[in-house]
Every structure is written in structure tokens, then in C-alpha cells.
Amino acid sequence: MLNSAPVYVYKSLLKPLLFLKNPEAAHHFTFSLIKTFFNLPIAHAIVKSTFGLDDPKLEREVFGLKFKNPVGLAAGFDKDAKLIDEMAMLGFGFIEIGTLTPKPQEGNPLPRLFRLPQDEALINRMGFNNGGVLAAVDRLKQRNSDVIVGGNIGKNKVTPNENAVDDYLFCLETLHPYVDYFVVNVSSPNTPNLRDLQEKEPLKQLLQAVKSANDKKPNPKPILLKIAPDLTDGQLDDIVEIVQETEIDGVIATNTTIDRSNLSTSPTEVKAIGAGGVSGKVLAKRSTEVIRYLHQKSKGAFPIVGVGGIYSAADAIEKLEAGASLIQVYSGMIYEGPALIKNIKKGLLAYFSR
């Protein structure tokens, strides 16, 4: 049973308004709306009663962390840690900030975010636009909620791949006291040559460096790797080997795809948009395939966070059955609205109670 009133309000009133704006302007408008409304004196009780759903059956312990529920907000929505307390009020079990880089950067030229309503998908070529890791730390110091926060880290565009490890280590060092886990992002298609770091030897060296620096801390944090859905089976075999060899804590599968073959939107329209990674419903099948392959190949040796095309409880359950321990949403929330989180948790409760 859907959480019908919030779904109606979003799909009938707010979503049509937002979809009149270009996607990035709509994103900034949504941020302002959330920041303003959620901090009104009466808002906390209203939001919690509307979107909250806590139950011990939803709790999960994964890579040494205790999650109130397995539904997380994927990286990219709150890049700069501006809305952690507000998004926590929507009932997320964890929130991933970033991708953060050592220095602030503008990202790619506008426009760089596009909707494909026919496919319920997005194309983005944001390019790690963020205010830099130091500014994010200043905000993290001020947060009040106890929601689990992950730090998704990357390299600056101007940093050559041979020096990439320095950027990741700087972000690790700076963020370490303020986040609960780290995600090494080498899978965005929107930073030139970044995906080259997914090749076996560069990736192994990068993860070993990050893991070594983390292990020297008095309280090491879980280290995860975020991978692309466009890897071959042979490359996925390498991922399994590298994760086990470097002893990092898990994998996030998957980032956006550069594959356009499954889109029903006009090829002319898609071509006019240009480069970028596709997210949304069209990614669901491939991300699930990657999760299943990694889980089976590794014999469940490490946790997997499933992300890609989750628009319902059934989609979330499919990811869990494929081998994911946790799931994340982003595009689904754009198309379905914030009630999606509670509706997924309702579905999971029924599934876990069977």
C-alpha cells in the first residue's frame, strides 16, 4: 500500500512544477525548499509522522556499522553535506555525500543534467562539481542527526592519474573524523580518464594506499569501492580479486552507465544531449546483474551496496536477492518523490517478515 497522500502531492503538484524547470535549477530549488520547510518549528514532527518508519526488523549490521534500515541516499544528491539533518528526517538509514575532491571545482559547463521522462531516467555529466572537502568538513561539524554518513571521494579534474592517489589520501585524511565510511569513486564517466583507474594495477595500488592510510588511524573506517556497470565479466573478476587482496570492506554497484542502447527516448534527442552517464530505470537490470555476478563469484565474501534503478520496494528486494546487503536511491526519488523511502521500507518489512 502506497503512502498515498505524499505520493499524490508530489506527483500531482510538486513534480510537475519541478519538471518545468531545467533539472539543475530544479535541484537547487528543491534544496532551498527542503532547507526552509524542514527547519520550521513544526516541520520536524510533520515530516517524521509522514515519512518516518522505524522497526527493529529493518536494522542491519554491515561492514561493522549498525544501520537503522538498509535504504540509503546515493552520492550526488547532497554532494557538499548541506542537507544531512534534513534528509535524515525522511527516514534514510544512511546518507552518502560527495563526490568530494581536495579543491573546489565548478564541474563541467552547463547544461549538464538532463531528464529523459519517457525512460524515467537522467543523464548527467556534472564532473564532480563540489565546494571541496574542507568546506564539507565545516558543515559536518555542525550536523545534529546520528544518521550514518559516507564520504564519497575522488580526484580533481586537473590532477593527472599518476598523482590521483594524493587526492584520495588528502580527502581521506581530511574527512576521516567526520564520516562513518569511505567510498573510493573511480567510476564516474564525467571526469576525463578517471575510469582508467579501474584497470587492475592502478586500482590495486590506489586501494592499497587508501587502505594503508586508513589502517594507521586509531579508528579505521570501512573502505568501499564504487564501480561502473560497464565493466566486462573479466574486469569484474579483477574487482573480486582486488577487493579480497586489498581487504577493503565492500563494493557499491553501480555508478551510471555510458550505454544508451536500452533507451526508448529518441536517438536524435539522446545524441543532442551529448556525453554523460545514464541513471534510472534503464540501469536496473544491469546493476542487478553486476551485483549478482560479484556476489556469486566472491561467494558472498564482501558486502555489496546495490544502486541503480530502484523505484519501488520490489526493485529494492530484487537487489537484495541478487546479493546486496544495503541499497541506495537517487533517480527514483526524483521521479517517485520522497515517499519512496517509506514505501520501500514498508515493502522490506513485509519481505523480512515472511
C-alpha positions in Angstrom: 0.0 0.0 0.0 1.5 3.3 -1.1 1.9 6.2 1.3 -0.9 7.8 -0.9 -1.2 11.4 0.3 2.5 12.3 0.0 2.7 10.5 -3.3 -0.3 12.4 -4.7 1.1 15.8 -3.5 4.5 15.1 -5.1 3.3 13.6 -8.4 0.3 15.9 -9.0 1.6 19.2 -7.6 5.3 19.4 -6.9 6.8 17.2 -9.6 5.1 19.0 -12.5 6.3 22.3 -11.1 9.9 21.0 -10.7 9.8 19.4 -14.2 9.0 22.9 -15.7 12.5 24.0 -14.6 15.7 22.7 -16.0 17.0 19.8 -13.9 19.8 21.6 -12.2 17.7 24.6 -11.4 15.0 22.3 -10.0 17.7 20.6 -7.9 18.7 23.9 -6.3 15.1 24.9 -5.8 14.4 21.6 -4.1 17.4 22.2 -1.8 16.1 25.6 -0.8 12.6 24.3 -0.3 13.8 21.4 2.0 16.2 23.7 3.9 13.4 26.3 4.5 10.5 24.0 5.3 12.3 21.3 7.3 13.7 23.8 9.7 10.4 25.4 10.6 9.5 24.7 14.3 6.6 22.4 13.4 8.2 20.7 10.5 10.1 18.0 12.3 7.0 16.4 13.7 5.1 16.7 10.4 8.0 15.2 8.4 8.6 12.4 10.9 5.0 11.4 11.1 4.6 11.5 7.3 7.8 9.8 6.3 9.2 8.0 9.4 9.1 4.3 9.8 11.4 2.6 12.3 11.3 -1.1 13.1 13.9 -3.4 14.6 13.3 -5.8 11.7 14.8 -3.2 9.3 18.1 -2.9 11.2 21.2 -4.2 9.6 24.8 -4.6 10.6 27.1 -4.3 7.6 30.9 -3.8 7.5 30.8 -3.2 11.2 28.3 -0.4 11.2 24.7 -0.6 12.6 22.1 0.8 10.1 18.6 1.6 11.3 17.4 0.4 7.9 19.1 -0.6 4.6 17.8 2.3 2.5 20.4 5.0 1.7 20.7 8.2 -0.3 23.2 7.7 -3.1 26.1 10.1 -3.6 25.5 13.0 -5.9 22.3 14.4 -4.3 23.9 16.1 -1.4 27.5 16.5 -2.7 28.5 19.1 -0.2 26.9 17.9 3.0 24.4 20.7 3.1 21.2 18.7 3.9 22.3 15.8 6.1 20.0 16.6 9.0 17.1 17.3 6.7 17.5 14.2 4.6 17.8 12.1 7.7 14.3 13.3 8.6 13.0 11.5 5.5 14.0 8.2 7.1 17.2 7.2 5.3 19.3 4.6 7.0 22.4 6.3 5.7 23.5 9.2 3.6 26.4 9.4 1.2 27.9 12.8 0.5 30.2 13.7 -2.4 31.8 13.0 -4.6 34.2 15.4 -2.8 37.6 16.5 -4.2 40.5 18.2 -2.4 40.0 21.5 -4.1 36.7 23.1 -5.0 35.8 22.8 -8.7 33.0 24.1 -10.9 32.5 20.8 -12.8 31.6 20.7 -16.5 29.9 23.5 -18.4 26.1 24.0 -18.2 23.8 22.4 -19.2 25.0 19.1 -17.7 21.9 17.4 -16.2 19.0 16.2 -18.3 15.8 14.3 -17.8 14.5 11.5 -20.0 10.9 11.3 -18.8 10.0 8.6 -21.3 12.6 6.3 -19.7 12.2 7.7 -16.2 16.0 8.3 -16.4 18.6 11.0 -16.0 21.7 11.8 -18.0 24.4 13.8 -16.1 27.9 15.0 -16.9 28.3 17.0 -13.7 32.1 16.4 -13.4 32.5 16.3 -9.6 31.2 19.8 -9.1 31.7 20.5 -5.3 32.9 23.1 -2.9 35.9 21.0 -1.8 36.4 18.7 1.1 37.3 21.4 3.6 34.0 23.2 3.2 32.2 19.9 3.6 34.0 19.2 6.9 32.9 22.6 8.2 29.3 21.6 7.6 29.8 18.1 9.0 31.0 19.6 12.3 27.6 21.3 12.7 25.3 18.3 12.0 22.9 17.2 14.7 21.5 13.9 13.4 23.0 10.5 14.2 22.4 9.1 10.7 25.3 7.1 9.2 27.2 9.3 6.7 29.5 8.0 4.0 32.2 10.1 2.3 32.5 9.5 -1.5 35.9 10.8 -2.6 37.5 11.5 -5.9 40.3 13.4 -7.6 40.3 16.9 -9.1 40.0 17.1 -12.8 43.4 18.8 -13.1 45.1 16.1 -11.2 46.8 13.6 -13.5 46.1 10.0 -12.9 49.7 9.3 -11.8 49.1 11.7 -8.9 45.5 10.6 -8.2 46.4 8.8 -5.0 47.4 12.1 -3.4 43.9 13.5 -3.9 42.2 10.4 -2.4 44.6 10.4 0.6 44.0 14.1 1.2 40.2 13.6 1.2 40.6 10.5 3.5 42.8 12.4 5.9 40.5 15.5 6.0 37.2 13.7 6.2 38.2 10.8 8.5 36.9 12.1 11.8 33.6 13.2 10.4 32.2 10.3 8.3 31.4 6.7 9.1 32.7 5.0 5.9 34.5 6.0 2.7 33.8 5.3 -1.0 36.6 5.4 -3.5 35.0 6.6 -6.7 36.9 5.7 -9.9 33.8 5.0 -11.9 32.3 8.4 -12.9 32.3 8.8 -16.7 32.4 12.6 -16.4 36.0 13.2 -15.3 38.5 12.6 -18.2 40.4 9.4 -17.8 39.0 8.7 -14.3 37.7 5.2 -15.3 41.3 4.3 -16.4 41.9 3.9 -12.6 39.5 0.9 -12.7 42.2 -1.1 -14.5 43.7 -3.8 -12.4 47.1 -2.5 -11.4 46.2 1.2 -10.9 43.2 0.3 -8.9 45.1 -2.1 -6.7 47.8 0.5 -6.0 45.2 3.1 -5.2 43.2 0.9 -2.8 46.3 -0.4 -1.1 47.4 3.2 -0.4 44.0 4.3 0.9 43.6 1.1 3.0 47.1 1.5 4.4 46.5 5.2 5.4 43.1 4.2 6.9 44.6 1.3 8.9 47.1 3.6 10.6 44.2 5.6 12.2 43.2 4.8 15.8 39.6 4.1 14.5 39.8 2.8 10.9 36.6 3.4 8.8 35.2 0.9 6.3 36.5 1.5 2.8 34.2 0.7 -0.2 34.8 0.8 -4.0 32.2 2.2 -6.4 32.3 0.6 -9.8 30.8 1.2 -13.2 28.1 -1.0 -14.7 30.0 -1.1 -18.0 32.7 -3.5 -16.8 33.2 -6.8 -18.6 33.0 -10.1 -16.7 36.8 -10.3 -16.8 37.0 -6.8 -15.2 34.5 -7.9 -12.6 36.7 -10.9 -11.9 39.6 -8.5 -11.3 37.4 -6.4 -9.0 36.6 -9.5 -6.9 40.3 -10.4 -6.7 41.4 -6.8 -5.9 38.8 -6.4 -3.1 39.9 -9.6 -1.5 43.6 -8.9 -2.0 43.5 -5.4 -0.6 41.0 -6.4 2.1 38.7 -3.4 1.6 35.3 -3.7 3.1 32.9 -3.8 0.1 31.7 -2.6 -3.2 29.0 -0.2 -4.4 27.4 -1.4 -7.6 26.8 0.6 -9.7 27.6 4.1 -10.9 25.9 5.5 -14.0 26.3 3.8 -17.4 27.6 5.2 -20.7 25.4 2.6 -22.6 22.5 4.2 -24.4 21.2 1.0 -26.2 18.2 0.4 -23.9 16.8 3.9 -24.0 13.4 4.4 -25.6 13.9 8.2 -25.9 14.5 9.3 -29.5 18.1 8.6 -30.5 18.2 12.1 -32.0 17.2 13.6 -28.7 19.8 11.5 -26.8 22.5 12.4 -29.3 21.7 16.1 -28.9 22.2 15.8 -25.2 25.7 14.5 -25.7 28.1 12.8 -23.2 27.1 11.8 -19.7 26.2 8.9 -17.5 22.7 7.4 -17.6 20.8 6.6 -14.4 17.3 5.5 -13.7 15.1 2.6 -14.6 17.2 1.6 -17.6 20.1 0.9 -15.3 18.1 -1.5 -13.0 18.7 -4.7 -14.9 22.5 -4.2 -15.5 23.2 -3.1 -11.9 21.4 -6.2 -10.6 23.4 -8.4 -13.0 26.7 -6.9 -11.7 25.5 -7.4 -8.0 24.6 -11.0 -8.7 27.9 -11.7 -10.6 30.1 -10.2 -7.8 28.1 -12.0 -5.1 28.3 -15.4 -6.8 31.9 -15.0 -7.9 33.1 -14.0 -4.5 30.8 -16.5 -2.7 29.5 -13.6 -0.7 32.9 -12.7 0.7 32.2 -9.0 0.9 29.1 -6.8 1.3 27.6 -5.1 -1.8 25.6 -1.9 -1.8 23.1 -2.0 -4.6 22.2 1.1 -6.5 20.7 1.7 -9.9 17.0 1.9 -11.0 15.4 1.4 -7.6 11.9 2.9 -7.9 9.9 0.6 -5.6 10.1 -1.9 -2.8 10.1 -4.7 -5.5 13.2 -3.1 -7.1 15.0 -3.0 -3.7 14.1 -6.6 -2.9 15.5 -7.7 -6.3 18.8 -6.1 -5.4 18.9 -7.8 -2.0 18.0 -11.2 -3.5 20.9 -10.7 -6.0 23.3 -10.3 -3.1 23.2 -6.7 -2.0 23.3 -6.0 1.8 22.1 -2.4 1.5 20.6 -0.3 -1.3 20.7 3.3 -2.3 18.3 5.6 -4.3 18.6 8.8 -6.2 16.9 9.0 -9.6 14.0 7.0 -8.2 13.4 9.8 -5.6 13.3 12.4 -8.4 10.6 10.5 -10.3 8.7 9.0 -7.3 9.2 11.6 -4.6 10.4 11.4 -1.0 7.6 8.9 0.0 9.7 6.3 -1.9 11.9 5.7 1.1 9.0 4.8 3.4 7.3 2.7 0.8 10.5 0.7 0.2 10.8 0.2 4.0 7.2 -1.0 4.2 7.8 -3.5 1.4 11.0 -4.7 3.0 9.3 -5.2 6.3 6.7 -7.4 4.7 9.6 -9.2 2.9 11.7 -9.7 6.0 8.6 -10.9 8.0 7.7 -13.7 5.6 
